[in-house]
Amino acid sequence: MTLTYILVDFENVQPSAADIGLVRGDGVRLCIFRGPGQTKYSADVAEAWQPLGASVTFIRCAKAGRNAVDMHIAFYLGELVSAQDRAAAGKGARFVVVSRDTDFDPLLMHVRSHGYSATRVASLKAALEGNGAEPAEPKAARKRAARAAPAARAEKTDKTEKATAAKAPAAKKSASRKAPAKKSAAAPAAAKKAAASTRAPARPAPDAIAKVIASLHKMGDKRPSKRARLERHIESHLGRKMEPGQLPALMEQLERDGVLVFDDNKVEYRLPKAKK
C-alpha cells in the first residue's frame, strides 16, 4: 500500500473541520506541526481529528523562533524519507507539505531528486485531492536553465553543421557555414523569451495596497495580531477572486514598504497616516 504523508504547517495554514473530515482510508498519515503559542483548537476541529486515531500525529515546537516550525517539518520529513529508504516497499511513498511558505520548495525538489513524490500545496483539501502537481523549480534554477539552454542548442547546431559540411560539395559548404549565423541570431531572442518567463511578479496594484491600508486603519486596535489571520482578512477584504500568487506578493510589498513588520508569526503595524 502506498502511503501519503501530509505534513501541515499549522502556524501557516489552519485546516477547517470540513477539510479534516475529508481524510479517509489507511493510506494517509497526517502530521500537524504547531508553534508553542498555539495551545487551543476549536471544538469542531478537535472533533474532526478524533476519528483519525493513530493516523494523525501532533508535533509541538518547544520554543518559539523564526522558522522554528519549518525546521521541525524538515527534520521529520528527513526521518520519514530515511525510513522509506530502509523499507522493502522502496520509493512508493508520497510526501506533501501543506504551507504557503515557498522556502520548502528547494527541500522538496531535493527529495524528488531521490526518486520520491514530494510537493507543497496551500491547503489540506488540495493535498487530499492530489492537486499538488510537481512544483516548478525555484526561480534561480529556472534562470540558470534559461541561460544555459541557448548555449547548448548553439553547440549542438555547430556540431551538426560541421558534419554536414564535411560531406557536402564545396558549393554547399559555404551555404552550411552561413546557417549557424542565422540560428545564432535567433538564440538571443529565445534567451530573452525564456528569461522573460522567469521574471518576478509585478508590484501589486497601488489600489489594492491602498484598500488594505485603509481597511487596517478602520479596524483600529482590532487589527489581526497573527500573520495567518491578517492574510485571511486581506483575502476577505479584496475578494476570493484574487489571482494566484497575488496575496504573497501583496504581503511582501507591504513588508518592503515598512507598513508591516513580522516577528515570526506576529505582526507589527506601522501604517502611514490616514488621508483626511
C-alpha positions as CSV (number, residue, x, y, z in Angstrom):
1,M,0.0,0.0,0.0
2,T,1.3,3.4,-1.0
3,L,1.3,5.8,1.9
4,T,0.8,9.6,1.7
5,Y,2.4,11.6,4.4
6,I,0.8,15.1,4.8
7,L,2.9,17.5,7.0
8,V,0.8,20.5,7.9
9,D,2.5,23.8,8.9
10,F,-0.3,24.7,11.3
11,E,1.3,28.0,12.1
12,N,0.9,29.0,8.4
13,V,-2.3,27.1,7.4
14,Q,-5.1,26.1,9.7
15,P,-7.3,23.4,8.1
16,S,-11.1,23.6,8.7
17,A,-13.1,20.8,10.3
18,A,-14.6,20.2,6.8
19,D,-11.2,19.7,5.2
20,I,-10.1,17.4,8.1
21,G,-13.3,15.4,7.6
22,L,-12.1,14.6,4.0
23,V,-9.2,12.4,5.4
24,R,-10.2,8.8,4.7
25,G,-8.5,5.4,4.5
26,D,-5.4,3.7,5.9
27,G,-3.1,5.2,3.2
28,V,-2.9,8.7,4.8
29,R,-0.7,9.8,7.7
30,L,-1.3,13.3,9.0
31,C,1.4,15.2,10.9
32,I,0.4,18.5,12.5
33,F,3.2,20.9,13.4
34,R,2.4,23.9,15.6
35,G,4.2,26.6,17.5
36,P,4.4,26.9,21.3
37,G,1.8,29.7,21.3
38,Q,-0.8,27.6,19.5
39,T,-2.4,25.9,22.6
40,K,-6.1,25.7,21.6
41,Y,-8.2,24.0,18.8
42,S,-11.8,24.9,18.2
43,A,-14.3,22.3,19.2
44,D,-15.3,21.3,15.7
45,V,-11.7,20.9,14.6
46,A,-10.9,18.8,17.7
47,E,-13.9,16.6,16.9
48,A,-12.7,16.2,13.3
49,W,-9.3,15.0,14.5
50,Q,-10.8,12.3,16.8
51,P,-11.9,9.7,14.3
52,L,-8.4,9.6,12.7
53,G,-6.9,7.9,15.7
54,A,-3.3,6.8,15.2
55,S,-3.3,8.2,11.6
56,V,-2.7,11.8,13.0
57,T,0.3,12.9,14.9
58,F,0.8,16.3,16.7
59,I,4.3,17.8,16.9
60,R,4.7,20.9,19.0
61,C,7.8,23.2,19.0
62,A,9.2,23.6,22.4
63,K,10.5,27.1,21.8
64,A,9.3,30.0,19.5
65,G,11.7,31.3,16.9
66,R,11.9,32.3,13.3
67,N,11.3,29.3,11.1
68,A,11.2,27.0,14.1
69,V,8.2,25.1,12.9
70,D,9.8,24.9,9.4
71,M,12.9,23.3,10.9
72,H,10.8,20.7,12.7
73,I,9.0,19.8,9.4
74,A,12.3,19.5,7.6
75,F,13.7,17.1,10.3
76,Y,10.6,14.9,10.4
77,L,10.5,14.8,6.5
78,G,14.1,13.6,6.6
79,E,13.2,10.9,9.1
80,L,10.3,9.7,7.0
81,V,12.4,9.5,3.8
82,S,15.1,7.6,5.7
83,A,12.5,5.1,7.0
84,Q,11.3,4.6,3.4
85,D,14.8,4.0,2.2
86,R,15.2,1.2,4.7
87,A,11.7,-0.3,3.9
88,A,11.3,-3.0,1.4
89,A,8.5,-1.0,-0.3
90,G,11.0,1.2,-1.9
91,K,10.1,4.7,-3.1
92,G,6.4,4.3,-3.2
93,A,5.6,6.9,-0.5
94,R,4.2,10.4,-1.3
95,F,5.1,13.4,0.8
96,V,3.0,16.6,0.8
97,V,3.8,19.8,2.8
98,V,0.7,22.0,3.5
99,S,2.1,25.5,3.7
100,R,2.1,28.8,1.8
101,D,5.9,29.2,2.6
102,T,7.9,28.8,-0.6
103,D,11.1,28.2,1.4
104,F,10.1,24.5,1.4
105,D,10.4,24.2,-2.4
106,P,14.2,23.6,-2.7
107,L,14.0,21.0,0.1
108,L,11.1,19.2,-1.7
109,M,13.0,19.4,-5.1
110,H,15.9,17.6,-3.3
111,V,13.6,14.9,-2.0
112,R,12.2,14.4,-5.6
113,S,15.8,14.0,-6.8
114,H,16.0,10.9,-4.7
115,G,13.0,9.3,-6.5
116,Y,10.1,10.3,-4.3
117,S,7.0,12.3,-4.9
118,A,7.2,15.4,-2.9
119,T,5.1,18.5,-3.3
120,R,3.8,21.6,-1.5
121,V,0.2,22.8,-1.6
122,A,-1.7,25.6,0.1
123,S,-4.5,23.6,1.7
124,L,-5.2,20.2,3.2
125,K,-8.0,19.7,0.7
126,A,-5.6,20.1,-2.2
127,A,-3.2,17.6,-0.6
128,L,-6.0,15.0,-0.3
129,E,-7.3,15.6,-3.8
130,G,-3.8,15.2,-5.3
131,N,-4.0,18.6,-6.8
132,G,-0.4,19.4,-5.8
133,A,1.4,18.9,-9.2
134,E,5.1,18.7,-9.1
135,P,6.1,22.4,-8.4
136,A,8.3,24.3,-10.8
137,E,12.0,24.6,-9.9
138,P,13.0,27.7,-7.9
139,K,13.4,31.0,-9.8
140,A,17.2,30.9,-9.6
141,A,17.3,27.4,-11.1
142,R,14.9,28.4,-13.9
143,K,17.1,31.4,-14.8
144,R,20.2,29.2,-14.9
145,A,18.4,26.8,-17.2
146,A,17.2,29.7,-19.4
147,R,20.8,31.0,-19.8
148,A,22.2,27.5,-20.4
149,A,19.7,26.4,-23.0
150,P,20.7,28.7,-25.9
151,A,24.3,27.8,-25.5
152,A,23.6,24.1,-25.5
153,R,21.5,24.4,-28.6
154,A,24.1,26.5,-30.4
155,E,26.8,23.9,-29.6
156,K,24.6,21.1,-30.9
157,T,23.9,23.1,-34.1
158,D,27.5,23.8,-34.6
159,K,28.5,20.1,-34.5
160,T,25.7,19.2,-36.9
161,E,26.7,21.8,-39.4
162,K,30.3,20.8,-39.3
163,A,29.4,17.2,-40.0
164,T,27.1,18.2,-43.0
165,A,29.8,20.5,-44.4
166,A,32.4,17.7,-44.4
167,K,30.2,15.5,-46.6
168,A,28.7,18.2,-48.9
169,P,30.3,19.6,-52.1
170,A,32.3,22.8,-51.9
171,A,29.3,24.9,-53.1
172,K,27.1,23.6,-50.3
173,K,29.8,24.2,-47.7
174,S,29.5,27.9,-47.9
175,A,25.7,27.7,-47.5
176,S,26.1,25.5,-44.5
177,R,28.6,27.9,-42.9
178,K,26.1,30.7,-43.2
179,A,23.3,28.7,-41.4
180,P,24.8,28.9,-37.9
181,A,24.8,32.8,-38.2
182,K,21.0,32.8,-38.6
183,K,20.5,30.3,-35.8
184,S,22.8,32.2,-33.5
185,A,20.8,35.3,-34.2
186,A,17.7,33.5,-33.1
187,A,19.3,32.2,-30.0
188,P,19.4,35.6,-28.1
189,A,15.7,36.1,-28.9
190,A,15.0,32.7,-27.4
191,A,17.0,33.5,-24.4
192,K,15.1,36.8,-23.9
193,K,11.8,35.0,-24.2
194,A,12.9,32.3,-21.6
195,A,14.3,35.0,-19.3
196,A,11.0,37.0,-19.5
197,S,9.1,33.9,-18.3
198,T,11.1,33.8,-15.1
199,R,10.7,37.5,-14.1
200,A,9.4,38.2,-10.7
201,P,5.7,39.1,-10.4
202,A,4.9,42.7,-10.9
203,R,4.4,45.0,-7.9
204,P,0.8,44.7,-6.7
205,A,-1.6,47.3,-7.9
206,P,-1.5,50.5,-5.9
207,D,-5.2,50.5,-5.4
208,A,-5.0,47.0,-3.8
209,I,-2.3,48.3,-1.3
210,A,-4.4,51.4,-0.6
211,K,-7.5,49.4,0.1
212,V,-5.7,47.1,2.6
213,I,-4.1,50.1,4.4
214,A,-7.5,51.9,4.6
215,S,-9.1,48.7,5.9
216,L,-6.4,48.3,8.6
217,H,-6.9,52.0,9.7
218,K,-10.6,51.4,10.2
219,M,-10.0,48.3,12.3
220,G,-8.0,50.2,14.9
221,D,-7.0,48.0,17.9
222,K,-8.8,45.1,16.3
223,R,-6.2,44.5,13.7
224,P,-5.1,40.9,13.3
225,S,-2.1,40.1,15.6
226,K,-1.0,37.0,13.6
227,R,0.1,36.7,10.0
228,A,-2.3,33.9,9.1
229,R,-5.3,36.0,10.4
230,L,-4.1,39.1,8.5
231,E,-3.9,37.0,5.3
232,R,-7.5,35.8,5.8
233,H,-8.6,39.4,6.4
234,I,-6.9,40.6,3.2
235,E,-8.4,37.7,1.2
236,S,-11.9,38.6,2.6
237,H,-11.5,42.3,2.0
238,L,-10.2,42.1,-1.5
239,G,-12.3,39.1,-2.5
240,R,-11.7,35.4,-3.1
241,K,-11.1,36.1,-6.8
242,M,-7.5,37.2,-6.2
243,E,-5.1,35.8,-8.8
244,P,-2.7,33.0,-7.7
245,G,0.4,34.5,-6.0
246,Q,-1.2,37.9,-5.6
247,L,-1.6,37.6,-1.8
248,P,2.1,36.7,-1.0
249,A,3.2,39.5,-3.4
250,L,1.0,42.0,-1.6
251,M,2.3,40.9,1.8
252,E,5.9,41.1,0.7
253,Q,5.3,44.6,-0.8
254,L,3.7,45.9,2.4
255,E,6.7,44.5,4.3
256,R,9.2,46.1,1.9
257,D,7.3,49.4,2.3
258,G,7.6,49.2,6.1
259,V,3.9,49.0,6.6
260,L,4.1,45.5,8.2
261,V,6.9,44.1,10.4
262,F,6.9,40.4,11.1
263,D,8.4,38.7,14.2
264,D,7.9,35.0,13.4
265,N,4.1,34.8,13.1
266,K,3.4,38.1,14.9
267,V,2.5,41.3,13.1
268,E,3.5,44.8,14.0
269,Y,1.8,47.7,12.1
270,R,3.5,50.9,11.0
271,L,0.7,52.4,9.0
272,P,1.1,55.7,7.2
273,K,-1.2,58.5,8.4
274,A,-4.7,58.2,7.1
275,K,-5.7,60.8,4.5
276,K,-8.5,63.1,5.6
